[in-house]
C-alpha cells in the first residue's frame, strides 16, 4: 500500500508517462513518483529472480567441481598403480 491516490495507482504506465510529460506540474511529480515506485518494484523482483538463478548455477558449478576432483583422484590412483606394477613387475 502506498500514499498515492487510487487514481495514480490504477493508471497504466502510458497514462503516467503522459501525465509526467504533458500535464501540469502539480500532478507530474506525483505521477513521476508512482512511476519510480513501479520501476523500483519491478527492479527488485528482477534482482530476486536473478539471485535465485545465480544460486542454482553456483550449486551446479560446485557439484561439477567435486566431480572433477573425484575423477582426478581416480586418475592419480590408476597412475600410481601402473607405476607400482611396472616397478615391481607383477
Secondary structure, 3 states (H helix, E strand, C coil): CCCCCHHHHHCCHHHHHHHHHHCCHHHHHHHHHHHHHHHHHHHHHHHHHHHHHHHHHHHHHHHHHHHHHHHHHHHHHHHHHHHHHHHHCC
